Amino acid sequence: MTSDADGLEREIEASRGRLDRTLDRLTQRLTPTGIAEDVLGTVRRDATGAGLYDGALAAVRRNPVPVLLMCLGAVMLLKGMGPRASTTYRAVRDPDRYAAAAVTSTPMDSR
């Protein structure tokens, strides 16, 4: 009876150890670095992707500054695509503040 319980305890401890190792591997793969390595590994295994990846990597190594400037320009372009704060909507946001300015800025009558 006790040998069966001891055997079960050893099996449980072995299962816990396997589960801990599996969780550690999953945790490492779910970090940003692990995800990037997984994606790059998939691209490298594909024949078309491997050529594209190698060409892009060679271009970055040959011309790091222009590639950096292109990436910066792309980020600036994407950042600027959001809604812009326009001055034409000031009167709508705060009509009391801009009502006096609208009244005083009307053209004067020609006399």
Phi and psi restraints in degrees (value plus and minus 20) as a CYANA .aco file:
   2 THR   PHI     -90.0   -50.0
   2 THR   PSI     -50.6   -10.6
   3 SER   PHI     -88.5   -48.5
   3 SER   PSI     -55.2   -15.2
   4 ASP   PHI     -85.1   -45.1
   4 ASP   PSI     -62.0   -22.0
   5 ALA   PHI     -85.5   -45.5
   5 ALA   PSI     -61.6   -21.6
   6 ASP   PHI     -84.2   -44.2
   6 ASP   PSI     -60.4   -20.4
   7 GLY   PHI     -84.2   -44.2
   7 GLY   PSI     -61.0   -21.0
   8 LEU   PHI     -84.3   -44.3
   8 LEU   PSI     -61.2   -21.2
   9 GLU   PHI     -83.3   -43.3
   9 GLU   PSI     -61.2   -21.2
  10 ARG   PHI     -84.0   -44.0
  10 ARG   PSI     -60.1   -20.1
  11 GLU   PHI     -84.7   -44.7
  11 GLU   PSI     -60.8   -20.8
  12 ILE   PHI     -84.2   -44.2
  12 ILE   PSI     -64.4   -24.4
  13 GLU   PHI     -84.0   -44.0
  13 GLU   PSI     -58.2   -18.2
  14 ALA   PHI     -86.1   -46.1
  14 ALA   PSI     -60.8   -20.8
  15 SER   PHI     -84.5   -44.5
  15 SER   PSI     -60.5   -20.5
  16 ARG   PHI     -82.8   -42.8
  16 ARG   PSI     -61.2   -21.2
  17 GLY   PHI     -82.7   -42.7
  17 GLY   PSI     -64.1   -24.1
  18 ARG   PHI     -83.3   -43.3
  18 ARG   PSI     -61.3   -21.3
  19 LEU   PHI     -84.0   -44.0
  19 LEU   PSI     -62.0   -22.0
  20 ASP   PHI     -81.8   -41.8
  20 ASP   PSI     -63.5   -23.5
  21 ARG   PHI     -84.8   -44.8
  21 ARG   PSI     -60.2   -20.2
  22 THR   PHI     -84.2   -44.2
  22 THR   PSI     -63.6   -23.6
  23 LEU   PHI     -84.7   -44.7
  23 LEU   PSI     -58.2   -18.2
  24 ASP   PHI     -83.4   -43.4
  24 ASP   PSI     -62.8   -22.8
  25 ARG   PHI     -83.9   -43.9
  25 ARG   PSI     -62.1   -22.1
  26 LEU   PHI     -85.2   -45.2
  26 LEU   PSI     -60.2   -20.2
  27 THR   PHI     -82.3   -42.3
  27 THR   PSI     -61.5   -21.5
  28 GLN   PHI     -86.7   -46.7
  28 GLN   PSI     -56.4   -16.4
  29 ARG   PHI     -94.2   -54.2
  29 ARG   PSI     -43.8    -3.8
  30 LEU   PHI    -113.0   -73.0
  30 LEU   PSI     -11.7    28.3
  31 THR   PHI     -99.8   -59.8
  31 THR   PSI     139.8   179.8
  32 PRO   PHI     -75.9   -35.9
  32 PRO   PSI     -59.2   -19.2
  33 THR   PHI     -85.6   -45.6
  33 THR   PSI     -62.5   -22.5
  34 GLY   PHI     -84.1   -44.1
  34 GLY   PSI     -59.5   -19.5
  35 ILE   PHI     -86.4   -46.4
  35 ILE   PSI     -63.3   -23.3
  36 ALA   PHI     -82.6   -42.6
  36 ALA   PSI     -62.3   -22.3
  37 GLU   PHI     -84.1   -44.1
  37 GLU   PSI     -58.0   -18.0
  38 ASP   PHI     -85.3   -45.3
  38 ASP   PSI     -63.7   -23.7
  39 VAL   PHI     -85.6   -45.6
  39 VAL   PSI     -65.3   -25.3
  40 LEU   PHI     -85.2   -45.2
  40 LEU   PSI     -55.7   -15.7
  41 GLY   PHI     -84.0   -44.0
  41 GLY   PSI     -59.2   -19.2
  42 THR   PHI     -85.5   -45.5
  42 THR   PSI     -61.7   -21.7
  43 VAL   PHI     -85.2   -45.2
  43 VAL   PSI     -61.0   -21.0
  44 ARG   PHI     -86.4   -46.4
  44 ARG   PSI     -51.8   -11.8
  45 ARG   PHI     -92.2   -52.2
  45 ARG   PSI     -48.0    -8.0
  46 ASP   PHI     -99.1   -59.1
  46 ASP   PSI     116.1   156.1
  47 ALA   PHI     -82.8   -42.8
  47 ALA   PSI     -65.0   -25.0
  48 THR   PHI     -87.9   -47.9
  48 THR   PSI     -64.3   -24.3
  49 GLY   PHI     -85.5   -45.5
  49 GLY   PSI     -55.3   -15.3
  50 ALA   PHI     -85.2   -45.2
  50 ALA   PSI     -62.4   -22.4
  51 GLY   PHI     -84.6   -44.6
  51 GLY   PSI     -62.4   -22.4
  52 LEU   PHI     -84.6   -44.6
  52 LEU   PSI     -63.9   -23.9
  53 TYR   PHI     -84.0   -44.0
  53 TYR   PSI     -66.4   -26.4
  54 ASP   PHI     -84.0   -44.0
  54 ASP   PSI     -60.4   -20.4
  55 GLY   PHI     -84.5   -44.5
  55 GLY   PSI     -63.0   -23.0
  56 ALA   PHI     -85.2   -45.2
  56 ALA   PSI     -61.6   -21.6
  57 LEU   PHI     -84.9   -44.9
  57 LEU   PSI     -60.0   -20.0
  58 ALA   PHI     -85.4   -45.4
  58 ALA   PSI     -59.6   -19.6
  59 ALA   PHI     -84.5   -44.5
  59 ALA   PSI     -60.3   -20.3
  60 VAL   PHI     -86.2   -46.2
  60 VAL   PSI     -60.1   -20.1
  61 ARG   PHI     -88.5   -48.5
  61 ARG   PSI     -55.5   -15.5
  62 ARG   PHI     -94.9   -54.9
  62 ARG   PSI     -57.9   -17.9
  63 ASN   PHI    -152.8  -112.8
  63 ASN   PSI      50.4    90.4
  64 PRO   PHI     -88.4   -48.4
  64 PRO   PSI     -56.5   -16.5
  65 VAL   PHI     -88.6   -48.6
  65 VAL   PSI     -69.1   -29.1
  66 PRO   PHI     -81.3   -41.3
  66 PRO   PSI     -56.0   -16.0
  67 VAL   PHI     -86.5   -46.5
  67 VAL   PSI     -60.3   -20.3
  68 LEU   PHI     -82.8   -42.8
  68 LEU   PSI     -62.6   -22.6
  69 LEU   PHI     -86.3   -46.3
  69 LEU   PSI     -57.2   -17.2
  70 MET   PHI     -84.5   -44.5
  70 MET   PSI     -61.9   -21.9
  71 CYS   PHI     -84.4   -44.4
  71 CYS   PSI     -60.8   -20.8
  72 LEU   PHI     -83.0   -43.0
  72 LEU   PSI     -62.4   -22.4
  73 GLY   PHI     -83.3   -43.3
  73 GLY   PSI     -60.0   -20.0
  74 ALA   PHI     -84.4   -44.4
  74 ALA   PSI     -59.7   -19.7
  75 VAL   PHI     -85.2   -45.2
  75 VAL   PSI     -62.7   -22.7
  76 MET   PHI     -85.0   -45.0
  76 MET   PSI     -58.9   -18.9
  77 LEU   PHI     -83.7   -43.7
  77 LEU   PSI     -65.7   -25.7
  78 LEU   PHI     -88.3   -48.3
  78 LEU   PSI     -54.9   -14.9
  79 LYS   PHI     -88.1   -48.1
  79 LYS   PSI     -55.2   -15.2
  80 GLY   PHI     -98.3   -58.3
  80 GLY   PSI     -24.3    15.7
  81 MET   PHI    -103.0   -63.0
  81 MET   PSI     -24.3    15.7
  82 GLY   PHI     -96.5   -56.5
  82 GLY   PSI     159.1   199.1
  83 PRO   PHI     -85.6   -45.6
  83 PRO   PSI     119.8   159.8
  84 ARG   PHI    -122.5   -82.5
  84 ARG   PSI     126.9   166.9
  85 ALA   PHI    -100.9   -60.9
  85 ALA   PSI      96.0   136.0
  86 SER   PHI    -123.2   -83.2
  86 SER   PSI     124.6   164.6
  87 THR   PHI     -96.3   -56.3
  87 THR   PSI     -34.8     5.2
  88 THR   PHI     -92.0   -52.0
  88 THR   PSI     -36.0     4.0
  89 TYR   PHI    -118.9   -78.9
  89 TYR   PSI     -14.1    25.9
  90 ARG   PHI     -81.4   -41.4
  90 ARG   PSI     -62.2   -22.2
  91 ALA   PHI     -86.1   -46.1
  91 ALA   PSI     -49.1    -9.1
  92 VAL   PHI     -95.0   -55.0
  92 VAL   PSI     -59.0   -19.0
  93 ARG   PHI     -91.5   -51.5
  93 ARG   PSI     -58.1   -18.1
  94 ASP   PHI    -161.4  -121.4
  94 ASP   PSI      57.2    97.2
  95 PRO   PHI     -84.5   -44.5
  95 PRO   PSI     -52.2   -12.2
  96 ASP   PHI     -86.3   -46.3
  96 ASP   PSI     -57.6   -17.6
  97 ARG   PHI     -90.9   -50.9
  97 ARG   PSI     -59.5   -19.5
  98 TYR   PHI    -117.3   -77.3
  98 TYR   PSI     -21.5    18.5
  99 ALA   PHI     -86.7   -46.7
  99 ALA   PSI     -62.6   -22.6
 100 ALA   PHI     -85.1   -45.1
 100 ALA   PSI     -59.1   -19.1
 101 ALA   PHI     -86.0   -46.0
 101 ALA   PSI     -54.8   -14.8
 102 ALA   PHI     -90.0   -50.0
 102 ALA   PSI     -56.5   -16.5
 103 VAL   PHI     -91.5   -51.5
 103 VAL   PSI     -62.7   -22.7
 104 THR   PHI     -96.3   -56.3
 104 THR   PSI     -38.5     1.5
 105 SER   PHI    -114.2   -74.2
 105 SER   PSI     -10.0    30.0
 106 THR   PHI     -93.5   -53.5
 106 THR   PSI     127.8   167.8
 107 PRO   PHI     -85.7   -45.7
 107 PRO   PSI     126.4   166.4
 108 MET   PHI     -99.5   -59.5
 108 MET   PSI     131.0   171.0
 109 ASP   PHI     -87.9   -47.9
 109 ASP   PSI     122.8   162.8
 110 SER   PHI    -100.6   -60.6
 110 SER   PSI     108.8   148.8
